[in-house]
Amino acid sequence: MEILTDEFNINRLAIVGGGKINGGFLEAGLVDEISILIGAGADGRTGQPSLFDGRPESSRPIALQLKDVASFDDGAVWLRYLVK
């Protein structure tokens, strides 16, 4: 992250990874906002990764503060949280 800032003047970026990448950035304290779009459907298949995965068992849950909620005509909901 320091290289991106120092060499390319990038101060903010979106992490659109799988659960392990998202979890790694969260664990490192590099996430300040979480944006989740929930579609109007349910998928309960086994083996599907979670949004955040791979954090150590000893890690405590990270508190969030609701920033915004938007709903759409198709039933989807967009949740935005700030990481406390």
Residue, then its C-alpha position, 0 to 999 in steps of 0.5 A: m500500500e505504501i508503494l501505491t501511495d508513494e509511487f502512484n499517488i493512490n490514496r484510496l482503492a476498492i478491494v473486490g477480492g474473495g473472502k481471504i483477500n478481503g479478510g487480509f486487508l480487514e485484518a491489516g486495518l486497511v479497510d475503512e468502508i464496506s459496501i455490500l449489495i444483497g440481491a433478491g435471491a438466496d444461495g445456500r450451496t456448500g463450499q461458498p466463501s464468505l465475504f471475509d474469511g481467513r482471519p485468525e481464530s483469536s481475532r475479535p469481530i470488527a465493529l461497523q457503523l451503518k453509513d447508508v442503505a438504498s433499496f431497489d425496485d428489483g428487491a436488492v439492497w445496498l448497505r454501506y458501513l464504516v469500519k470503526 
